[in-house]
Amino acid sequence: MTTEIVENAAHLWENLTQLSDKFSIPELQQLTDKLICYQNGKYHPDGEQGQPTHFLELIPQDNKLSFSQEEQTDSLTLSGSVHPFRLHDVYAADFTIGYKNQEIELNQLHRFNPQGCLLPTHIQASLGQTLLLYTEPLDSVTDYQTLANECVQAFWQTSNQASPRLINKGKLFGSPIFEYEQFPKYDAQNPNELNHILVWLGTHSDTLERADKANRWLINLLNCRRKILFASHQAHQSHNKARQLYNQLENKSPQFEEIKKRDELLIQLESGLINTLPKAFEYSRHLRDIEEQRNTLNANAKNYTELLTEIRSLSKDEFKDDLKFLEVFHTRTCKQYQQQTDLYLNYLKPGHHLFEQMIATTRGIVEIENQKQGQEFQFMIAFVGFTLGISGLSAMTILNPTHWLLQMFEKIQPPLYEIPQFFSAIPEEMANLSFHLMVGGGLAFIISRSILYLLHSAKK
């Protein structure tokens, strides 16, 4: 089975290497050299062929690229790693940076995000991203929500964007966690622009150990979340485009009753058919895309539930965990998207039938009109053929019709009637030809009409 490669497949890796300058970490420039999907500095996905993709490590052996900052700032050493992998049909990366076992002030958190370089507008991941800020507060801190709010504001300090707002909070593996979300601008629609950050305050000694065990499940859970958001957005886009096509169909439907002449009717019908066919195909494609997005929604909603169960299995009674911040996405948000997608399909399917009926009706009318024109053409051919044939027989039977007609007039001698003078001025050959054509045309008209009538009656 082959996988279609999208045009911007390598975009994520190229943008991650550009973080090298932002953090003064030259090792990041070597990222693409270590990926199996690159060859001689160029994207070459054939290196992934034949390998299972449910969680494919893209850096063999080491699995990740570790690095540390060359220049220290205020005696703080920034270090981290980038762990690239493929989850079925998408690329993903776990990019981790931090000051391990070092104390920092709140106002220094912007160093993790210089000039907003870690925000979606810079990373530009196709499905979007989630930022996880993990910190262990000092013992003197008791108001965790206020601390989390201040962490987010400090992280966004140099980004020229408003910091996201708190939407949920809970407790994971014994430590409080807060969820923030916001689009960078009011009219943004694509979910890959959504700022999504989790602030996890490590207050329990077992939190990191459990987080390490749940790492893959958490990554897959967030991946399912992103796929659900993206599929819903794509379904919404397809729905809007299909509605535009439907409105065009209603507004530009031929008004047959206003067309008086048959030729004009046929021209408009044929023109309408030519214009409608590609729109009908495009409408069907949008309908198919929405059905595919619905399948994606359903599949990832199921996977999300299973992964949440796995994460919950690592919890302990003493943690007193509260995972509603994760559950609400499935029970509320995801369900709304599934219902909305079903509404899209229910709304658009009648329009698909309307397209089919209009095309079938137009084709039928065009065919009938063409048959009528064909019958008229057949009559003309038959009429001309019979005319010529009968005229030929007339010419063979009556050799000199002009002389014969003059004799008839002389014998009859109708009262008060004289032979028109112009008749005697017509050349004899022309007069003879006209006589034979009139005889042939008259008889041909009667015979042709009779034959067409019999054929039409036989079809009934």
C-alpha positions, 0 to 999 in steps of 0.5 A: 500500500502506497502513501500519498506524499503531500507537498509540504511533507518536509515543512516541519523538519525544515522549520525545526532546524531554523530554531538553531539560530533562535536558541544558539544551538548549532546541533539542530542544523544536523537534524535533517542529516540524521532523519531516515526520510532525508538523503544527501540533504534532500527529502527522500521518504523512500527510506521509510518504506517497508517499516511499521508506521504506528510509531516509526522512529525517524532517527535510528539507534539514538531515536532523538537528537540531544543538544545544549546551548553553547553560550550560557546566560546568567549561569543558566545552561539550556539543553534539550532534545528533539525526538522525531517520529511518524504516527501512521500518516503524519509526522510529529516531533517531541521538541524539549528544552529546559533548564534541568535542576536549575532555578529560574525567575518567572520573568525568564520564561520568555527565553523558552520562546524568543520572539515567539519562535515556538508558537504555531505561526512560526512552526507551521505544523499542518495539524497544529501543535501543543506546548507543554510547560512543566515546572516545579514550583517552590514550596512557598507557592500555594496559589497554583492557578495564579502561578500558571497564569503568570507562567503563560504571560511570561512565556508569551512576553516577546511574541507580539501576541496576546496570551491564551486564556484558561479553559480547563484545569485538572490534576494529572499524576498527582500534580495540578495542570492547567489548559490554555487556548486561543487563536492568535487573531479573531478571524483565524479559522484553521486549527493549526493556528490555535495556541494550545498550551498545558502548564503542569506544576510538578508538586508530586515526587512521582509525577515525572516518573509516571509522565515518562511511562505515559509519554507515548500515550500522551503524544498519541492522545494529542495527535488524535486531538489535532486530527479531530480538530483538523478533520472538523475544519476540513468538513466545514470547508467542504460544506461551505464550498458545496453550499456555494455550488448548490446556491449557484445551481438554484440561482442559475437553473434554466427558466424553461417556461420563459424561452419561447423558441425551440432553438433558444431552448436547446442552446440554453439546455446544452449550455446548462448541461455543460456548466452543470456537469463539472459542478455536479462532480465537484459537489460529489467530491465535497460530499465524499470528502465530508464522509471521509472526514466523518470517518476520521473523526469517528476513528480518532474519537475511538482512539482518544478514548482508548488512550485516555483509558491507558493514561488513567491506568497509571494513576494511583489513588493517592494522586487524586487525579482529575482528568476532566480537562482531557475527558471534556474534549471527547464528551463535549467537543468531539461529540459536537464535531461528529454531530455537526458533520452528520448535519452537513451530510444530511443537508447536502445529500438532497442537493446531490440528488437535485444535481442528478435529477437536473442533469437527467432531466436536462439530458432527457429534454435535449434528447427529445429536442434532438429527436424532434429535429431529427424527425424534421430532418428525416422528413426533409430528406424524404420530401426531397427524395420523393420530389426528385423521384416523382419528378423524374417519373413525371418527366418520363411520362409527360414529355412536353407538359407545356404543350399539353397544358396549352392544348388543355386550356384551348379545349376547355376555353373557360369563359372570361379567362385568358392564358396569362401573357407571362406564361407564354414568355417563360422558356419551354425548358423552364416551364417543363421543369417547374411543372415536373417539380410541382407534381413531384413536390405535391405528391412527395409531401403527401407520401412523406407525411403519411410515412412519418405518421405511420412510423410515429403511430407504430412507436406508440 
